[in-house]
Amino acid sequence: MVRMTQGFRLRIWLAVVLAGGISCGLVDSAARAQAGAYEEGVEFFQGGHYRWALEKFIQAVDQAPREPQRRWYLAESYRLLGDSPAAAQIYRQVLQIAPQSPLAIAARQALESLGEPTLTAAQVPFQRRGASVLVPARINGQQVGYFILDTGATFTTVSRLVADTLGITSSGGTVRLATASGVIQAPLALLEEVDVGGAVARHLPAVIHDLPNAPPTIVGLLGLSFLERFRVNLDLTSGLLTLEAGN
């Protein structure tokens, strides 16, 4: 939800995944013709292959965002991979989607077992270039350049050059993107870590895609796959982006 006050403060509270008005389409599950992403994810999960399961459940949730079982498995995959903040975010989404279900009881228990994380906030100075807001970021511990803040993009994107430099490869899935040149298929990858001024998101789904006519210093879009993990406040007056995580 976006709200502009008289002092030009833009508040973006991203408690749940936004629907509609997005610049990226649904994940294409054509990597395997016979089995859906959810079924593949369950198989990987039951076999203890949690990283592979995570990739499939990310796709499965994007295909059916109102099915709590898919989010539950996604949260469990994050938890078992050691990413407690990401797991807690998805458990809360399960509570919002299906508050009276058995999964909601399990989600509350999971949140209790994770404890109540201390509220943390990172304040990041940003730059303006026309109507775009630019923020610096590190990927997998490496400074890579600036990202354009884009609340209309489902996925964070990284350029092919950054992906090649850091050894980031596609997970096998693709995403349908609507571009100025038409609809294209772009490879989907999983980033180990994205750090924006100390606000860190791990195991982050991202698309490998070059922004048209972007200078070398701008390496991608910072989309909802990152932003939905935080409460986001963009203060145009002070030039600070605040990212808050925790309860």
N, C-alpha and C positions, 0 to 999 in steps of 0.2 A: 504494500500500500504506500503510495507516494503522497506526501502532503507538503505544500510550500507555505511558510508563514510570511508575515509582512517583512521580516528581516532577511528574506531570501534564504531561509534555512530549509533544506530539502531533507525530509526524513523518510527513510526507506526501511520499514519494519518487515523483515522477511522471515516470518515464523513458519510459513508453509511454502511449498513450491507454487509459484504463480502459474496460472493457466491463461492462455490466450495472449495475443499480441507479441509472440516470441519470434525471434529471427532464425531460430534453429528448429528443425522438424523432429519427428520421432526417430528413435533409433531403428535402423534397418536390421532385422534379425535374419537376414538371408545367409549368414555365415554357415548355418546348418539348415538344410531345407526341411528336414523331417521333424526336428524338435524345437520348441520355443525356448526363448532365453530363460524363462522361469524354470522350466523342467530341467534344462541343462544346469542352471544354478543349483537346484536342489541336489542333483547328482554330484556335482563338485563338492557341495557343502557336506553331504553325507560321507563323501570320501576323504574329508579333511583338507581339501584343496581350497582354502578360504579365499586366497587372492583371485583365483579363477572364478570362484563362486561370486565374489564381489562384483566383478566385471559384468557377469550375467544378470545379477539382481539389479544393478544400475540400469541396464537396458530394460529389464522386466518392469521396473517401477515406472520408467518413462513411457512404456507401452500401456500400462494400466495403473495410473497414479492413485486411484481410489480403492485399490485392493490392499487391505492392511496386511495380509499374509506376506505379500511381496516385500513390504517395508520392514516387516518383522525380520525376515531372513537377511535383508540388507543391513539392518541394525546389528544383528548377531554376527554377521561377517565382519563389520567394522570392529566390534568388540573383540572378537577372537584374533583380529590382526593387531590389536593393541591401540586402536584409535578410539579412546573412550569419548572424547567430545563429539566426534561424528556419530558414534553409536547413540549417545544421549539425544542428539538432535532428531534422529530418526525414530527413536522410541517415543518421543513427544509427539511426533507426527502420527504415530499409531494411535495414541490417546485421542488426538483430535479427530481422526477419521472414524474410529470405532470405539467410542468411550465406554460402551456397555458390554463389550465383547470379552471373552476369555483372554484374548491377546492383550487387551488393555490392562488386565490384572497382571499378566506376565511382564508387560512393559513397565508398570509401576515398580514391580519387584526388581526388575533389572536396573531401573534408575536408582533405587535405594541401594542396591549392591555396588553401584558405581560411586555412590556418595554424592554430596551436594558440592559441585565445583565452585570455587571462588570466582566471583565476577571479575573478568579481566578485560581491559580495554587498551587498544592500540590506537594512537593518533598519528595519522600519516599525512604529511604535507603533500598536496597535489598541485599539478600544473594545469592551466587551461590552454587549450589550443582550439580556437573557435568555440564551437559548442561542446567540444569533447573535454572530459576530465581524465587526466593522465596520472597514474600512480606507479611508482617503482616496485618491482617484485623480484624475488629470488625463487628459482625453481631447482629443487634438489640440491639446495645449498649454494647455488651459483647465481650471481647477479646477471640478469639477462637483458634488462632494459625496462621500458615502460609499457603498461597495459592501459587500454581505454576502458574505463568503467562503463559497463553496458548492462543495465537491469532488464533489457529486452532480449538478451541472449540466454538461452537455456544453458549452454555450455561455455566454459572458458575455452579460449582458443590459443594456440601457440603456433608460431611460424615454422615452416619446414626447416629453416636454418637453425633455429633454436633446438628443434627436435633432433636434427642430425648432430649438432654440436654436443648435446647432452646424452646422446644415445637413446633417445626416447622413440619407441617403436609402437606401431598399432597393436591393439589387443585383438584384432581380427574383425571387430565390428565396424560399421560405418554409420554416419549420420547424414541425413538429407538436409542440405543447407539451401536457403533461398538467397541468392546473390543478385547483384545488378546484371550479371550475365545470364541468369537463369538458375534453375535448380541443379545442384551438383551433389555428388556423394563424397564425403570427406572422412578420412580414417579417424577412428576413436582410439584414444590412448588413456592410460592411467598414470598420473603423475605421482611420484612418491611424496612430494612435499611442495607446497606453494606458500611462500612467506611474503606477506605484504606488511611491512613495517612492524613485524613482531606478531601479527595475526597469522597463525599457521593453520593450513588445512592439509591433511594427509590423505593419501589414496584418492586423489581428486580426478574425476573423469574430465577429460579435455579433448578437444578436436584439433588435429593438425591441419592448419589452413593459413594461407598467406592473405593478409588484408590487402586489398587493391590500393596501389599508390601510396602505401604507408612508408614513411622514412625508416631507415635501419634501426633507429632508436625505439620505434614502436613495434613490439613483437607479438601483439595479440589483443584479445578482448578478455576482460575480467567479468565473466558472466555469473549466472545464478548458481552454477555448480559450486562456485566458491562463496558467493555472497550469502546464499541461504544458510550457511553455517553460522552466521553472525547477525547481530542487530547492527544496522548500518545507519550512520548519521553523516550526511554530507553538508558541511557548513560552507556555503559559498562566500560568506563574509570574511571568515578567518582563514579560509583556504585549507581546512583540515578535514580529512576523512577519519571518522571514528568507527572502529570495528570492535564490538563487544561480544564476548563469549562467556557462557556460564549461566548460572541462575541469578 
